[in-house]
Amino acid sequence: MSQQKILLPGGSGFLGSYLATRLAQQGYVVTIPSRRRERHRRLMTLPNVSVVEADAHDPAQLAALVAGQDAVINLVGILHSRDVALPYSKDFLRAHVELPQKIVDAMRTTGVRRLLHVSALQADERGASEYLRSKGAGERIVLAAQDELDVTVFRPAVMFGAGDHFLAMFARWLALPLLPLGMLGARLQPVWVADVADAIAASLNDATTFGRAYDLAGSEVYTFAELLAYVARLTERRTRILPLSEGLAYLQAGLWWLLPKPEVTQDSLRTLQANAILDADSCLPATWRPALLEAIAPTYLSRHTPRARLDIYRARARRALAGS
């Protein structure tokens, strides 16, 4: 049997790097389109993984990429937009709505049937944020094609793991002596990125997953405040948290939005307020057994302690002296 070929739009991102590794280990041939191929040298070292310079948003280029594949796994997603619009900005429209439609169209044209699509927990076209509304619209487009394509949708909660922009972001914030923050009572159910990658890979050739949408979340629910306190303990920080009212939290996010690369926006606060946790009717994969956050987080957050960072600076200094 020949090796199965997988097209992985968005494969250069956080989840993509984990999933590409899993697929390569399992013998799949993976193609990752990127507009800047040279930025992803680490992925190019994986066996059977190719990073090709292409614009997946261009219908002609996308059709050429899809042709000859056995499956497409769409991971493309953005967290922030520089614009604000209703129901969502042109950035969210392009990434979360238009691209899924283009992928579906390309698969219809080329005859490729298997489509896996990554949405987001609590995605809903009537959701609280532009992010959730646009994710919901993209999900609807994919599921509407199930009469012609073999589709599966995954809705992961916020993901953590080495290289994340979640717990590691908290660790950077907690280096400050005083941290004003709002929405401390918001609830989250974080999931290990490797568990998400495994669930997607396991469903590739499983016909029982066709036409299904799976919610992927961890086993525990935390408040925003509890996660901050946990990361503070792991990183040996004694930062004082100054709780902000909802109004001040949105004002703070508005000021952050002015930065070149804001880590928090007003839209992300609205997403946070939606409480990204499982519902009573959530559909989970049959073999879903998520890892505990407390079992994984210490393996990569330990480098954010003051002692570890000092060791890093010392090692850099020694290398600099050796090279002089």
Secondary structure, 3 states (H helix, E strand, C coil): CCCCEEECCCCCCHHHHHHHHHHHHCCCEEEEEECCHHHHHHHHCCCCEEEEECCCCCHHHHHHHHCCCCEEEECCCCCCCCCCCCCCCHHHHHHHHHHHHHHHHHHHHHCCCEEEEECCCCCCCCCCCHHHHHHHHHHHHHHHCCCCCEEEEEEECCEECCCCCCHHHHHHHCCCCEEEECCCCCEECCEEHHHHHHHHHHHCCCHHHCCEEEEECCCCCEEHHHHHHHHHHHCCCCCEEEECCHHHHHHHHHHHCCCCCCCCCHHHHHHHHCCECCCCCCCCCCCCCCCCHHHHHHHHHHHHCHHHHHHHHHHHHHHHHHHC
